[in-house]
């Protein structure tokens, strides 16, 4: 072996040793940084009701700033430009009254007051047609939507018409209730998410979920905290869904089972009486992947999920100093739209939220929750005429925003 070759080998060995030291130092710095992050960990274990699976999960709720992962990807957005109002026959009362799947197709159903549904083609609304009384909706495509009514019936849309309503709630839950006649809301359905013709999940007011496989529904499975309705549901695949309930909890589905309820909004709690809650309830959730979700509550804060932990993000108030947002829709890590009380909307660009826009003066003048924004659904600019958001209020008005 020549002296020159020995020298090269020595240099390579030295570089490798230094590189190893660098990695060790880097890991040490990372561990030290993580130790300085203020967080609270809740570890819980539960056996899911009606489901032969025990799920154990560990949740971290961090009070630190969101990680840098939220600042990457997609096109940076500022506040949207909204137009409207457009008068509809839809009373937007729930966060899941609108479901958009493209720039030329949205389905809207009435949350209260009637049984109408209308489609939006990117320009105008169709004539109203009968769907279900007081319902919510989710579409996987322009040729497949599922609507669920508070009287325990569901119907599917095939791109042209709605199927005949069918009862899917077990008859054991109907005893003592004249559902079809009086439309009593037990259990009321507050959230729905469909990812295909063979996978939809619906959450009700008692903390139960029902799963649709394209043909039939599962038995009710209790996943939420007691007395807490499942206010929001967002699925990105058959193996990942997030539900949020009125008790400030998030519950995650991994394709097989649901996690235990995970407290992500500790500002919300019950007082001595269940009729006297304090703080603010979670209202909606939207996920774009297994590593990005945003959940809104009744105040001017949101919770952001990065696949491991939930982080708190402060949002400009939707009117009064602590006014919050009722619905959120995300299409990427760098674009979400939230709408809330008194007709305000705000846009997330991956780093921060825009100043709230007053886009619904009618709702603002009413100054009452029945007329506030309740629903929003957005789709990316994957086709002409481009990115689209549709929002609705409790006064039967729709508002449109395009990029």
C-alpha positions as a Markdown table, in Angstrom:
| # | Residue | x | y | z |
|---|---|---|---|---|
| 1 | Unk | 0.0 | 0.0 | 0.0 |
| 2 | Unk | 1.5 | 3.3 | -1.0 |
| 3 | Unk | 1.9 | 6.3 | 1.3 |
| 4 | Unk | -0.5 | 8.2 | -0.9 |
| 5 | Unk | -3.2 | 5.6 | -0.5 |
| 6 | Unk | -2.6 | 5.4 | 3.3 |
| 7 | Unk | -3.1 | 9.1 | 3.5 |
| 8 | Unk | -6.5 | 8.9 | 1.6 |
| 9 | Unk | -7.7 | 6.2 | 3.9 |
| 10 | Unk | -6.8 | 8.2 | 7.0 |
| 11 | Unk | -8.6 | 11.2 | 5.7 |
| 12 | Unk | -11.8 | 9.2 | 5.0 |
| 13 | Unk | -11.7 | 7.7 | 8.6 |
| 14 | Unk | -11.2 | 11.2 | 10.1 |
| 15 | Unk | -14.2 | 12.5 | 8.1 |
| 16 | Unk | -16.4 | 9.6 | 9.2 |
| 17 | Unk | -15.4 | 10.1 | 12.9 |
| 18 | Unk | -16.2 | 13.8 | 12.7 |
| 19 | Unk | -19.5 | 13.2 | 11.0 |
| 20 | Unk | -20.4 | 10.8 | 13.7 |
| 21 | Unk | -19.6 | 13.3 | 16.4 |
| 22 | Unk | -21.7 | 15.9 | 14.5 |
| 23 | Unk | -24.7 | 13.6 | 14.4 |
| 24 | Unk | -24.3 | 12.8 | 18.2 |
| 25 | Unk | -24.1 | 16.5 | 19.0 |
| 26 | Unk | -27.1 | 17.2 | 16.8 |
| 27 | Unk | -29.1 | 14.5 | 18.6 |
| 28 | Unk | -28.1 | 15.9 | 21.9 |
| 29 | Unk | -29.3 | 19.4 | 20.9 |
| 30 | Unk | -32.6 | 17.9 | 19.7 |
| 31 | Unk | -33.1 | 16.1 | 23.0 |
| 32 | Unk | -32.3 | 19.2 | 24.9 |
| 33 | Unk | -34.7 | 21.3 | 22.8 |
| 34 | Unk | -37.4 | 18.8 | 23.3 |
| 35 | Unk | -36.9 | 18.8 | 27.1 |
| 36 | Unk | -37.5 | 22.6 | 27.0 |
| 37 | Unk | -40.9 | 22.2 | 25.2 |
| 38 | Unk | -43.8 | 22.7 | 27.6 |
| 39 | Unk | -46.4 | 20.0 | 27.0 |
| 40 | Unk | -48.9 | 17.9 | 28.9 |
| 41 | Unk | -49.3 | 14.2 | 28.1 |
| 42 | Unk | -52.5 | 12.3 | 28.8 |
| 43 | Unk | -52.2 | 8.5 | 28.5 |
| 44 | Unk | -55.5 | 6.6 | 28.5 |
| 45 | Unk | -56.9 | 3.2 | 27.7 |
| 46 | Unk | -60.5 | 2.3 | 26.9 |
| 47 | Unk | -62.5 | -0.6 | 25.6 |
| 48 | Unk | -64.7 | 0.8 | 22.8 |
| 49 | Unk | -68.5 | 0.1 | 23.3 |
| 50 | Unk | -70.0 | -2.2 | 20.6 |
| 51 | Unk | -66.5 | -2.9 | 19.3 |
| 52 | Unk | -64.3 | -5.9 | 20.3 |
| 53 | Unk | -61.1 | -3.9 | 20.3 |
| 54 | Unk | -59.2 | -2.2 | 23.1 |
| 55 | Unk | -57.4 | 1.0 | 22.0 |
| 56 | Unk | -54.6 | 2.7 | 23.9 |
| 57 | Unk | -53.2 | 6.1 | 22.9 |
| 58 | Unk | -50.9 | 8.8 | 24.1 |
| 59 | Unk | -51.7 | 12.4 | 23.3 |
| 60 | Unk | -49.5 | 15.4 | 23.7 |
| 61 | Unk | -51.1 | 18.8 | 23.9 |
| 62 | Unk | -48.4 | 21.4 | 23.4 |
| 63 | Unk | -48.6 | 25.0 | 24.4 |
| 64 | Unk | -45.6 | 25.9 | 22.3 |
| 65 | Unk | -45.7 | 27.4 | 18.8 |
| 66 | Unk | -46.6 | 25.1 | 15.9 |
| 67 | Unk | -43.7 | 23.2 | 14.3 |
| 68 | Unk | -42.0 | 24.5 | 11.1 |
| 69 | Unk | -43.7 | 21.7 | 9.2 |
| 70 | Unk | -46.8 | 23.9 | 9.1 |
| 71 | Unk | -44.9 | 26.5 | 7.2 |
| 72 | Unk | -44.1 | 24.4 | 4.2 |
| 73 | Unk | -45.8 | 23.2 | 1.1 |
| 74 | Unk | -48.5 | 24.6 | -1.2 |
| 75 | Unk | -49.1 | 28.1 | -2.5 |
| 76 | Unk | -49.0 | 30.9 | 0.1 |
| 77 | Unk | -52.4 | 32.5 | 0.4 |
| 78 | Unk | -53.7 | 35.8 | 1.7 |
| 79 | Unk | -57.3 | 36.6 | 2.6 |
| 80 | Unk | -59.8 | 35.5 | 0.0 |
| 81 | Unk | -62.0 | 37.7 | -2.0 |
| 82 | Unk | -65.6 | 36.8 | -1.3 |
| 83 | Unk | -68.8 | 37.5 | -3.3 |
| 84 | Unk | -72.4 | 37.2 | -2.3 |
| 85 | Unk | -74.8 | 36.8 | -0.8 |
| 86 | Unk | -76.6 | 34.3 | -3.1 |
| 87 | Unk | -80.0 | 33.4 | -1.8 |
| 88 | Unk | -80.7 | 29.7 | -1.5 |
| 89 | Unk | -83.3 | 27.4 | 0.0 |
| 90 | Unk | -80.8 | 25.9 | 2.4 |
| 91 | Unk | -80.7 | 26.8 | 6.1 |
| 92 | Unk | -77.0 | 26.3 | 6.9 |
| 93 | Unk | -77.2 | 25.2 | 10.5 |
| 94 | Unk | -74.4 | 22.6 | 10.8 |
| 95 | Unk | -70.7 | 22.7 | 9.8 |
| 96 | Unk | -71.4 | 19.8 | 7.4 |
| 97 | Unk | -74.2 | 21.3 | 5.4 |
| 98 | Unk | -71.9 | 21.9 | 2.4 |
| 99 | Unk | -69.6 | 19.5 | 0.6 |
| 100 | Unk | -67.5 | 20.6 | -2.4 |
| 101 | Unk | -65.5 | 18.1 | -4.4 |
| 102 | Unk | -64.5 | 20.2 | -7.4 |
| 103 | Unk | -64.6 | 23.8 | -8.7 |
| 104 | Unk | -67.8 | 22.9 | -10.5 |
| 105 | Unk | -69.6 | 20.7 | -7.9 |
| 106 | Unk | -70.8 | 21.4 | -4.4 |
| 107 | Unk | -73.8 | 19.8 | -2.6 |
| 108 | Unk | -75.7 | 21.6 | 0.1 |
| 109 | Unk | -78.5 | 20.3 | 2.3 |
| 110 | Unk | -80.6 | 22.1 | 4.8 |
| 111 | Unk | -79.7 | 21.7 | 8.5 |
| 112 | Unk | -83.0 | 23.0 | 9.9 |
| 113 | Unk | -86.4 | 24.0 | 8.8 |
| 114 | Unk | -86.9 | 21.9 | 5.6 |
| 115 | Unk | -85.7 | 18.9 | 3.6 |
| 116 | Unk | -84.1 | 20.6 | 0.6 |
| 117 | Unk | -80.9 | 20.0 | -1.1 |
| 118 | Unk | -79.2 | 22.1 | -3.9 |
| 119 | Unk | -76.1 | 21.7 | -6.0 |
| 120 | Unk | -73.7 | 24.5 | -7.0 |
| 121 | Unk | -72.0 | 24.3 | -10.4 |
| 122 | Unk | -69.4 | 27.0 | -9.8 |
| 123 | Unk | -71.8 | 29.7 | -11.0 |
| 124 | Unk | -75.3 | 29.1 | -9.9 |
| 125 | Unk | -77.5 | 26.9 | -7.7 |
| 126 | Unk | -79.8 | 24.3 | -8.9 |
| 127 | Unk | -83.5 | 24.2 | -8.1 |
| 128 | Unk | -84.2 | 22.7 | -4.7 |
| 129 | Unk | -85.1 | 19.1 | -4.5 |
| 130 | Unk | -86.3 | 17.0 | -1.6 |
| 131 | Unk | -83.6 | 15.1 | 0.3 |
| 132 | Unk | -84.0 | 14.6 | 4.1 |
| 133 | Unk | -85.4 | 16.6 | 6.9 |
| 134 | Unk | -82.7 | 18.5 | 8.9 |
| 135 | Unk | -79.7 | 16.8 | 7.4 |
| 136 | Unk | -75.9 | 16.8 | 6.9 |
| 137 | Unk | -74.0 | 15.7 | 3.8 |
| 138 | Unk | -70.6 | 14.5 | 2.5 |
| 139 | Unk | -69.6 | 13.8 | -1.1 |
| 140 | Unk | -66.7 | 11.6 | -2.3 |
| 141 | Unk | -67.3 | 12.8 | -5.9 |
| 142 | Unk | -69.8 | 14.5 | -8.0 |
| 143 | Unk | -71.6 | 11.1 | -8.5 |
| 144 | Unk | -71.6 | 10.0 | -4.9 |
| 145 | Unk | -72.9 | 11.8 | -1.8 |
| 146 | Unk | -74.5 | 10.6 | 1.4 |
| 147 | Unk | -77.0 | 12.7 | 3.4 |
| 148 | Unk | -78.1 | 11.8 | 6.9 |
| 149 | Unk | -81.2 | 13.3 | 8.5 |
| 150 | Unk | -81.9 | 13.7 | 12.2 |
| 151 | Unk | -84.8 | 11.3 | 12.0 |
| 152 | Unk | -82.4 | 8.4 | 11.5 |
| 153 | Unk | -82.7 | 8.0 | 7.7 |
| 154 | Unk | -80.0 | 8.3 | 5.0 |
| 155 | Unk | -80.0 | 8.6 | 1.3 |
| 156 | Unk | -77.3 | 8.6 | -1.4 |
| 157 | Unk | -76.9 | 10.8 | -4.5 |
| 158 | Unk | -75.6 | 9.2 | -7.8 |
| 159 | Unk | -75.0 | 12.3 | -9.7 |
| 160 | Unk | -78.5 | 12.7 | -11.0 |
| 161 | Unk | -81.0 | 11.8 | -8.2 |
| 162 | Unk | -81.3 | 10.8 | -4.6 |
| 163 | Unk | -82.2 | 7.3 | -3.5 |
| 164 | Unk | -85.3 | 6.5 | -1.5 |
| 165 | Unk | -84.6 | 7.3 | 2.2 |
| 166 | Unk | -83.7 | 4.2 | 4.4 |
| 167 | Unk | -83.7 | 3.9 | 8.1 |
| 168 | Unk | -80.2 | 3.0 | 9.4 |
| 169 | Unk | -80.5 | 3.6 | 13.1 |
| 170 | Unk | -81.2 | 0.4 | 15.1 |
| 171 | Unk | -84.9 | 0.2 | 16.0 |
| 172 | Unk | -83.9 | -0.3 | 19.7 |
| 173 | Unk | -83.0 | 3.4 | 19.7 |
| 174 | Unk | -86.3 | 4.4 | 18.3 |
| 175 | Unk | -88.5 | 3.1 | 21.2 |
| 176 | Unk | -90.6 | 5.9 | 22.6 |
| 177 | Unk | -89.8 | 8.3 | 19.8 |
| 178 | Unk | -92.1 | 9.3 | 17.0 |
| 179 | Unk | -89.2 | 10.1 | 14.7 |
| 180 | Unk | -90.9 | 10.2 | 11.3 |
| 181 | Unk | -93.8 | 12.2 | 12.6 |
| 182 | Unk | -92.2 | 14.7 | 15.0 |
| 183 | Unk | -88.5 | 14.7 | 13.8 |
| 184 | Unk | -87.3 | 14.4 | 17.4 |
| 185 | Unk | -83.5 | 14.8 | 17.4 |
| 186 | Unk | -82.3 | 11.7 | 19.2 |
| 187 | Unk | -79.8 | 11.0 | 18.3 |
| 188 | Unk | -79.1 | 14.1 | 16.3 |
| 189 | Unk | -76.4 | 13.7 | 13.6 |
| 190 | Unk | -73.8 | 16.5 | 13.7 |
| 191 | Unk | -70.9 | 15.3 | 11.5 |
| 192 | Unk | -70.1 | 13.2 | 8.4 |
| 193 | Unk | -67.2 | 12.4 | 6.2 |
| 194 | Unk | -67.0 | 10.2 | 3.1 |
| 195 | Unk | -63.9 | 9.2 | 1.2 |
| 196 | Unk | -65.3 | 6.7 | -1.3 |
| 197 | Unk | -68.5 | 4.9 | -2.3 |
| 198 | Unk | -67.6 | 2.3 | 0.3 |
| 199 | Unk | -66.5 | 4.3 | 3.3 |
| 200 | Unk | -68.3 | 7.0 | 5.2 |
| 201 | Unk | -68.4 | 7.8 | 8.9 |
| 202 | Unk | -71.2 | 9.6 | 10.7 |
| 203 | Unk | -71.1 | 11.0 | 14.3 |
| 204 | Unk | -74.2 | 11.6 | 16.4 |
| 205 | Unk | -75.1 | 13.7 | 19.4 |
| 206 | Unk | -74.5 | 10.9 | 21.9 |
| 207 | Unk | -70.8 | 10.3 | 21.0 |
| 208 | Unk | -71.5 | 7.4 | 18.7 |
| 209 | Unk | -70.2 | 6.7 | 15.2 |
| 210 | Unk | -71.8 | 4.7 | 12.4 |
| 211 | Unk | -69.7 | 3.5 | 9.5 |
| 212 | Unk | -71.1 | 2.9 | 6.0 |
| 213 | Unk | -69.5 | 0.3 | 3.7 |
| 214 | Unk | -71.5 | 1.2 | 0.6 |
| 215 | Unk | -74.2 | -1.3 | 1.3 |
| 216 | Unk | -74.9 | -1.3 | 5.1 |
| 217 | Unk | -74.2 | 0.5 | 8.3 |
| 218 | Unk | -72.3 | -0.7 | 11.3 |
| 219 | Unk | -73.9 | -0.8 | 14.8 |
| 220 | Unk | -73.4 | 2.4 | 16.8 |
| 221 | Unk | -70.0 | 2.6 | 18.4 |
| 222 | Unk | -69.4 | 5.0 | 21.3 |
| 223 | Unk | -66.1 | 6.8 | 20.9 |
| 224 | Unk | -66.8 | 10.3 | 22.4 |
| 225 | Unk | -66.8 | 11.5 | 26.0 |
| 226 | Unk | -70.1 | 11.1 | 27.8 |
| 227 | Unk | -72.9 | 13.6 | 26.9 |
| 228 | Unk | -70.6 | 15.1 | 24.2 |
| 229 | Unk | -71.9 | 15.3 | 20.6 |
| 230 | Unk | -69.4 | 14.5 | 17.8 |
| 231 | Unk | -69.3 | 18.0 | 16.3 |
| 232 | Unk | -66.8 | 17.4 | 13.6 |
| 233 | Unk | -65.5 | 14.5 | 11.5 |
| 234 | Unk | -62.8 | 14.4 | 8.8 |
| 235 | Unk | -61.5 | 11.3 | 7.0 |
| 236 | Unk | -58.6 | 11.3 | 4.5 |
| 237 | Unk | -58.7 | 7.5 | 3.9 |
| 238 | Unk | -60.2 | 4.3 | 5.2 |
| 239 | Unk | -57.4 | 4.2 | 7.7 |
| 240 | Unk | -57.4 | 7.7 | 9.1 |
| 241 | Unk | -60.2 | 9.8 | 10.5 |
| 242 | Unk | -60.3 | 12.5 | 13.2 |
| 243 | Unk | -63.5 | 13.2 | 15.2 |
| 244 | Unk | -63.9 | 16.1 | 17.7 |
| 245 | Unk | -66.6 | 16.3 | 20.3 |
| 246 | Unk | -68.3 | 18.9 | 22.5 |
| 247 | Unk | -66.1 | 18.0 | 25.5 |
| 248 | Unk | -62.9 | 19.3 | 23.9 |
| 249 | Unk | -61.7 | 15.9 | 22.8 |
| 250 | Unk | -60.2 | 14.5 | 19.6 |
| 251 | Unk | -60.6 | 10.8 | 18.7 |
| 252 | Unk | -58.5 | 9.2 | 15.9 |
| 253 | Unk | -59.3 | 6.2 | 13.8 |
| 254 | Unk | -56.4 | 4.1 | 12.5 |
| 255 | Unk | -58.3 | 1.8 | 10.1 |
| 256 | Unk | -59.1 | -0.7 | 12.8 |
| 257 | Unk | -60.1 | 1.1 | 16.0 |
| 258 | Unk | -60.7 | 4.5 | 17.5 |
| 259 | Unk | -58.3 | 6.0 | 20.1 |
| 260 | Unk | -59.5 | 7.0 | 23.5 |
| 261 | Unk | -60.9 | 10.6 | 23.7 |
| 262 | Unk | -57.9 | 12.9 | 23.8 |
| 263 | Unk | -58.4 | 16.3 | 25.5 |
| 264 | Unk | -57.0 | 18.9 | 23.1 |
| 265 | Unk | -59.1 | 21.9 | 24.2 |
| 266 | Unk | -58.7 | 22.2 | 27.9 |
| 267 | Unk | -60.4 | 25.5 | 28.0 |
| 268 | Unk | -63.7 | 23.7 | 27.8 |
| 269 | Unk | -65.2 | 22.0 | 30.9 |
| 270 | Unk | -68.5 | 21.3 | 32.5 |
| 271 | Unk | -69.7 | 23.1 | 35.6 |
| 272 | Unk | -71.8 | 21.4 | 38.3 |
| 273 | Unk | -74.7 | 21.0 | 35.8 |
| 274 | Unk | -74.3 | 19.5 | 32.4 |
| 275 | Unk | -76.5 | 22.4 | 31.2 |
| 276 | Unk | -73.9 | 24.9 | 32.3 |
| 277 | Unk | -70.7 | 24.4 | 30.4 |
| 278 | Unk | -67.8 | 26.7 | 30.8 |
| 279 | Unk | -65.3 | 27.6 | 28.1 |
| 280 | Unk | -65.8 | 26.7 | 24.5 |
| 281 | Unk | -66.7 | 23.6 | 22.6 |
| 282 | Unk | -64.9 | 22.2 | 19.6 |
| 283 | Unk | -67.0 | 22.9 | 16.5 |
| 284 | Unk | -65.3 | 21.5 | 13.4 |
| 285 | Unk | -62.2 | 19.7 | 12.1 |
| 286 | Unk | -60.5 | 19.4 | 8.7 |
| 287 | Unk | -57.6 | 17.1 | 7.8 |
| 288 | Unk | -55.6 | 16.9 | 4.6 |
| 289 | Unk | -53.3 | 14.1 | 5.6 |
| 290 | Unk | -52.4 | 11.9 | 8.6 |
| 291 | Unk | -50.0 | 14.7 | 9.6 |
| 292 | Unk | -52.1 | 17.8 | 9.3 |
| 293 | Unk | -55.5 | 18.7 | 10.8 |
| 294 | Unk | -57.1 | 21.9 | 12.1 |
| 295 | Unk | -59.9 | 21.9 | 14.7 |
| 296 | Unk | -61.9 | 25.1 | 15.6 |
| 297 | Unk | -63.7 | 25.9 | 18.8 |
| 298 | Unk | -66.1 | 28.6 | 20.0 |
| 299 | Unk | -63.3 | 31.0 | 20.8 |
| 300 | Unk | -60.6 | 32.6 | 18.8 |
| 301 | Unk | -58.2 | 29.7 | 19.0 |
| 302 | Unk | -57.7 | 26.6 | 16.9 |
| 303 | Unk | -55.9 | 23.3 | 17.4 |
| 304 | Unk | -53.4 | 22.1 | 14.8 |
| 305 | Unk | -52.3 | 18.5 | 14.6 |
| 306 | Unk | -49.0 | 17.5 | 13.1 |
| 307 | Unk | -49.4 | 13.7 | 13.2 |
| 308 | Unk | -48.1 | 13.5 | 16.8 |
| 309 | Unk | -49.2 | 16.4 | 18.9 |
| 310 | Unk | -51.9 | 19.1 | 18.9 |
| 311 | Unk | -50.7 | 22.7 | 19.1 |
| 312 | Unk | -52.7 | 25.9 | 19.9 |
| 313 | Unk | -52.9 | 28.7 | 17.4 |
| 314 | Unk | -54.5 | 32.0 | 18.1 |
| 315 | Unk | -56.8 | 33.3 | 15.4 |
| 316 | Unk | -58.0 | 36.9 | 15.0 |
| 317 | Unk | -61.5 | 37.2 | 16.7 |
| 318 | Unk | -64.5 | 36.8 | 14.4 |
| 319 | Unk | -66.1 | 40.0 | 15.6 |
| 320 | Unk | -66.2 | 40.5 | 19.4 |
| 321 | Unk | -62.9 | 40.1 | 21.4 |
| 322 | Unk | -63.3 | 36.3 | 21.9 |
| 323 | Unk | -65.7 | 35.4 | 19.1 |
| 324 | Unk | -64.9 | 32.1 | 17.4 |
| 325 | Unk | -65.3 | 30.1 | 14.3 |
| 326 | Unk | -67.9 | 27.5 | 13.6 |
| 327 | Unk | -66.4 | 25.7 | 10.6 |
| 328 | Unk | -63.0 | 25.1 | 8.9 |
| 329 | Unk | -62.0 | 23.6 | 5.6 |
| 330 | Unk | -58.4 | 22.9 | 4.6 |
| 331 | Unk | -57.1 | 21.9 | 1.2 |
| 332 | Unk | -53.4 | 21.8 | 2.0 |
| 333 | Unk | -50.9 | 22.6 | 4.8 |
| 334 | Unk | -50.8 | 26.1 | 3.5 |
| 335 | Unk | -54.4 | 26.9 | 3.0 |
| 336 | Unk | -57.4 | 26.6 | 5.3 |
| 337 | Unk | -60.5 | 28.8 | 5.5 |
| 338 | Unk | -62.4 | 29.3 | 8.8 |
| 339 | Unk | -65.8 | 31.0 | 9.1 |
| 340 | Unk | -67.6 | 32.1 | 12.2 |
| 341 | Unk | -70.0 | 34.2 | 14.1 |
| 342 | Unk | -71.2 | 37.6 | 12.9 |
| 343 | Unk | -70.2 | 36.9 | 9.3 |
| 344 | Unk | -66.4 | 36.8 | 9.5 |
| 345 | Unk | -63.9 | 34.6 | 7.7 |
| 346 | Unk | -60.1 | 34.2 | 8.0 |
| 347 | Unk | -57.5 | 32.4 | 5.9 |
| 348 | Unk | -54.5 | 30.3 | 7.1 |
| 349 | Unk | -51.5 | 30.4 | 4.8 |
| 350 | Unk | -49.3 | 27.8 | 6.5 |
| 351 | Unk | -47.8 | 30.2 | 8.9 |
| 352 | Unk | -50.4 | 32.7 | 10.2 |
| 353 | Unk | -54.1 | 33.7 | 9.9 |
| 354 | Unk | -55.3 | 36.7 | 7.9 |
| 355 | Unk | -57.1 | 39.5 | 9.6 |
| 356 | Unk | -60.8 | 38.5 | 9.8 |
| 357 | Unk | -63.0 | 39.7 | 6.9 |
| 358 | Unk | -66.6 | 40.8 | 7.4 |
| 359 | Unk | -68.1 | 39.1 | 4.3 |
| 360 | Unk | -71.7 | 38.6 | 5.5 |
| 361 | Unk | -73.1 | 42.0 | 6.6 |
| 362 | Unk | -76.6 | 40.5 | 7.0 |
| 363 | Unk | -75.2 | 38.0 | 9.6 |
| 364 | Unk | -73.3 | 40.8 | 11.3 |
| 365 | Unk | -76.4 | 43.1 | 11.5 |
| 366 | Unk | -78.5 | 40.3 | 12.9 |
| 367 | Unk | -76.0 | 39.9 | 15.7 |
| 368 | Unk | -77.4 | 36.5 | 16.6 |
| 369 | Unk | -76.1 | 33.0 | 16.3 |
| 370 | Unk | -78.9 | 31.6 | 14.1 |
| 371 | Unk | -77.6 | 34.0 | 11.4 |
| 372 | Unk | -73.9 | 33.4 | 11.8 |
| 373 | Unk | -71.7 | 31.5 | 9.4 |
| 374 | Unk | -71.9 | 27.8 | 10.1 |
| 375 | Unk | -70.5 | 26.0 | 7.1 |
| 376 | Unk | -67.6 | 26.2 | 4.7 |
| 377 | Unk | -66.1 | 23.8 | 2.1 |
| 378 | Unk | -63.1 | 24.5 | -0.1 |
| 379 | Unk | -61.5 | 22.6 | -3.0 |
| 380 | Unk | -58.0 | 23.2 | -4.6 |
| 381 | Unk | -57.3 | 24.8 | -8.0 |
| 382 | Unk | -56.9 | 21.5 | -9.8 |
| 383 | Unk | -59.2 | 22.5 | -12.7 |
| 384 | Unk | -60.7 | 25.6 | -14.4 |
| 385 | Unk | -62.1 | 27.9 | -13.1 |
| 386 | Unk | -59.8 | 27.4 | -10.1 |
| 387 | Unk | -59.8 | 27.2 | -6.3 |
| 388 | Unk | -63.3 | 27.5 | -4.7 |
| 389 | Unk | -64.7 | 28.1 | -1.2 |
| 390 | Unk | -68.4 | 28.1 | -0.5 |
| 391 | Unk | -69.7 | 29.3 | 2.9 |
| 392 | Unk | -73.3 | 29.4 | 4.2 |
| 393 | Unk | -75.1 | 31.1 | 7.1 |
| 394 | Unk | -78.2 | 30.5 | 9.1 |
| 395 | Unk | -80.1 | 33.1 | 7.0 |
| 396 | Unk | -80.2 | 30.8 | 3.9 |
| 397 | Unk | -77.4 | 32.8 | 2.2 |
| 398 | Unk | -74.3 | 31.4 | 0.4 |
| 399 | Unk | -71.0 | 33.2 | -0.3 |
| 400 | Unk | -68.4 | 32.3 | -2.9 |
| 401 | Unk | -64.7 | 32.8 | -3.0 |
| 402 | Unk | -62.2 | 32.0 | -5.8 |
| 403 | Unk | -58.5 | 32.3 | -6.2 |
